[in-house]
Amino acid sequence: MPGKRSLELFEEARRVFPGGVNSPVRAAVKPYPFYVERGEGPYIYTVDGEKLIDYVLAYGPLILGHRHPRVKAAVEEQLEKGWLYGAPYEPEVELAKKILSYYMPGGMIRFVNSGTEATMLAVRLARGFTRRKYIVKFEGCYHGAHDYVLVGAGSAAAEYSVPASEGVPEEVARLTLVARYNDVDSVERIMRRHGDQVAAIIVEPVVGNAGVIPPKDGFLKELRRLADEHGALLILDEVITGFRLGLRGAQEYFGVKADIVTLGKVIGGGFPVGAVAARREIMEMLTPLGKVFNAGTFNAHPVTMVAGLETIRVLEETNPYPAMREAAERIARTLEDAASRNGFEVTVNQVESMLQVFFKPGGVWSYDDAKKSDRRLYDKLHEITLKKGVFIPPSQMESWFLSAVHTREVVEETLRVIEEAFRELRGATR
Ligand SMILES: Cc1ncc(COP(=O)(O)O)c(C=O)c1O
């Protein structure tokens, strides 16, 4: 439970920030968020003197944990040379070459400042390249906080999709058609009707924003086929999965090739970042070469570039992926076992170092399934684990993440807390 100092700070924060925070999920920690004093390895230390094992990891970027010494050294070295130039700088070329070698050999990349900017630019590029207006997205997939993608499915009777936020004009929302994740038929229906006007299908290869939902066998390949059949582009939004499922991300993991890949999170080593990588003829549409506009004062920020570069070097040199997967598997099995021993029916979805538990039996393959989870129980689980020193996502709709520094001992401690937490959950709810 967050303590007195956090409460004082949150009271002040509520006067200056809507809801007290600068990104909504941060307010999901109830009854109020803890304030961080510092992060170190797998731990967050709060201003209330608590030490928490962190499975949120800033919602994905911190694959090497907090304050990794090599990333810290790279950033410090950069600070000695200044931190923003508004002119080209060598590390951006190095990072670009590295990312392209894994995600788009022979292609090109543009660095921006967030995943939101990356998907916004990817959609604009797809529209510019194909000279078409519509995009297709999936319910429960999140691609950032801009108008093109803040769109949901209308009711079954409604023909059009609807804004998922006030302030998004209906006219804009109508250009985004919404299909069901893992439901090829729903995409086929849309493509049959609008295929010749669809610029791109955009998808999270593993949904990380409706809990964790893996793609069914062949689902992504079917999207590839449908995009090809209708002359649309396939945008894989790898903002979460990039360098998380492995160095080559979801394309290699699921054997599917994208026309455009959006990246973010890990590639900035914990600093603000986004990137769009695509085939050369698509990227050549971009200003200053072509006529699809993008610009940014902070694009390819030097500190971000060196932090991202060093993070990827560490990933290459140490290959933490098998160990992270094994740790995530142990946590997933323990969640299942502890739940079942205490009479809870759950589904645990885990892909590499991403996982989430749903209080719903029988599998979670879509946003509709995820919504059927008993959120009350999830929130209670979050509250109990937090009290016991383990910070899991405060929302059912987010993913747990592991890092390369979640050691065996850290994971053992987590498993113990999970066991205790489910016993307590049974006591609290039965
Ligand atoms: C798949 C995906 N795309 C895009 C975004 C937006 O990224 P950012 O928060 O950096 O704008 C997110 C953020 O969580 C994401 O998970």
The ligand as a MOL file (V3000), in Angstrom:
LIG
                    3D

  0  0  0     0  0            999 V3000
M  V30 BEGIN CTAB
M  V30 COUNTS 16 16 0 0 0
M  V30 BEGIN ATOM
M  V30 1 C 1.8350 -1.4830 -29.4840 0
M  V30 2 C 1.9800 -0.0470 -29.1110 0
M  V30 3 N 2.0150 0.8860 -30.0760 0
M  V30 4 C 2.1580 2.1830 -29.8020 0
M  V30 5 C 2.2440 2.6330 -28.5140 0
M  V30 6 C 2.4080 4.0850 -28.2210 0
M  V30 7 O 3.7060 4.3040 -27.7640 0
M  V30 8 P 4.0510 5.5980 -26.8790 0
M  V30 9 O 3.4140 5.3850 -25.5470 0
M  V30 10 O 5.5520 5.6120 -26.8450 0
M  V30 11 O 3.4860 6.7590 -27.5950 0
M  V30 12 C 2.2030 1.7050 -27.4700 0
M  V30 13 C 2.3010 2.1560 -26.0710 0
M  V30 14 O 2.1120 1.4470 -25.1390 0
M  V30 15 C 2.0670 0.3350 -27.7700 0
M  V30 16 O 2.0180 -0.5870 -26.8030 0
M  V30 END ATOM
M  V30 BEGIN BOND
M  V30 1 1 1 2
M  V30 2 1 2 3
M  V30 3 2 2 15
M  V30 4 2 3 4
M  V30 5 1 4 5
M  V30 6 1 5 6
M  V30 7 2 5 12
M  V30 8 1 6 7
M  V30 9 1 7 8
M  V30 10 2 8 9
M  V30 11 1 8 10
M  V30 12 1 8 11
M  V30 13 1 12 13
M  V30 14 1 12 15
M  V30 15 2 13 14
M  V30 16 1 15 16
M  V30 END BOND
M  V30 END CTAB
M  END
